[in-house]
Amino acid sequence: MLLKSLKIVGKRYKLFVKANFEDCGQCDDNKQTISLKKDMPKDLELDTLIHEITHAIDYQMNLEMSERQVHGVGAGLAAVFIDNPKLLNYLQELITGE
């Protein structure tokens, strides 16, 4: 994993990759950590990371989303990024103004 942390709605979440991890991912809002299982297929890692980021957003924004809603948003966004590989470049241009 290239990233060590993410800033999510003003809070810094540390990212961890764990070899002996039962779940694919976990977000601990109290410790502000996101953990991912090591050596997942890239598409599952993407889906899991977006899922856990969605949990963090849910917590920080006090949205009280159900697990089903978090899963739907995470899987939907992952599918959009996979189906539109140029989207991330375009978003980066919008962010930097370049």
C-alpha positions in Angstrom: 0.0 0.0 0.0 1.4 3.4 -1.0 -0.6 5.4 1.4 0.1 5.6 5.2 -2.9 7.7 6.0 -6.0 9.5 4.6 -7.6 12.6 5.7 -11.4 11.9 5.9 -13.7 14.8 6.7 -11.0 16.6 8.7 -9.7 13.6 10.6 -6.5 11.7 9.9 -7.0 7.9 9.5 -4.0 5.7 9.6 -4.0 2.8 7.0 -2.7 -0.6 7.9 -2.3 -3.8 5.9 -2.5 -7.0 8.0 -1.4 -10.4 7.0 -3.3 -12.4 9.5 -6.7 -10.6 9.3 -10.0 -12.5 9.1 -12.0 -9.7 7.5 -11.2 -8.0 4.2 -11.3 -4.6 6.0 -12.2 -2.8 9.2 -12.6 0.9 10.1 -12.1 1.8 13.8 -13.5 5.3 14.2 -12.4 5.6 17.8 -8.7 4.9 16.9 -9.1 6.5 13.4 -7.6 3.5 11.6 -8.5 1.6 8.5 -7.1 -1.9 8.2 -7.1 -4.1 5.1 -6.3 -7.7 4.6 -2.9 -8.3 2.8 -2.7 -9.7 -0.7 -6.3 -9.3 -1.8 -7.1 -9.1 -5.5 -6.8 -5.4 -6.6 -10.5 -5.1 -7.4 -11.5 -6.4 -3.9 -8.9 -4.1 -2.3 -10.4 -1.1 -4.1 -14.0 -2.1 -3.1 -12.9 -2.8 0.5 -11.0 0.5 0.9 -13.9 2.6 -0.5 -16.2 0.6 1.8 -14.1 1.4 4.9 -13.7 5.1 3.8 -17.5 5.2 3.5 -17.8 3.9 7.1 -15.4 6.7 8.2 -17.5 9.4 6.4 -20.6 7.9 7.9 -19.2 8.2 11.4 -17.7 11.7 10.9 -20.8 13.1 9.3 -23.1 11.3 11.8 -25.2 9.8 9.0 -26.1 6.6 10.7 -26.0 4.5 7.5 -26.8 0.8 7.7 -24.2 -1.7 6.6 -26.3 -2.3 3.5 -26.1 1.4 2.6 -22.4 1.5 3.2 -21.9 -1.6 1.1 -24.1 -0.1 -1.7 -22.2 3.2 -1.8 -18.8 1.5 -1.6 -19.5 -1.1 -4.2 -21.2 1.5 -6.5 -18.2 3.9 -6.3 -15.7 1.1 -6.9 -17.7 0.0 -10.0 -17.7 3.6 -11.3 -13.9 3.9 -10.9 -13.3 0.5 -12.5 -15.6 1.2 -15.4 -14.2 4.8 -15.9 -10.4 4.6 -15.5 -9.9 8.2 -16.7 -12.3 9.5 -14.1 -9.5 9.7 -11.4 -7.3 11.8 -13.7 -10.2 14.1 -14.4 -11.0 14.5 -10.7 -7.3 15.3 -10.0 -7.5 18.0 -12.6 -10.6 19.5 -11.0 -8.8 19.4 -7.5 -5.6 21.0 -8.7 -7.1 23.3 -11.2 -4.6 22.1 -13.9 
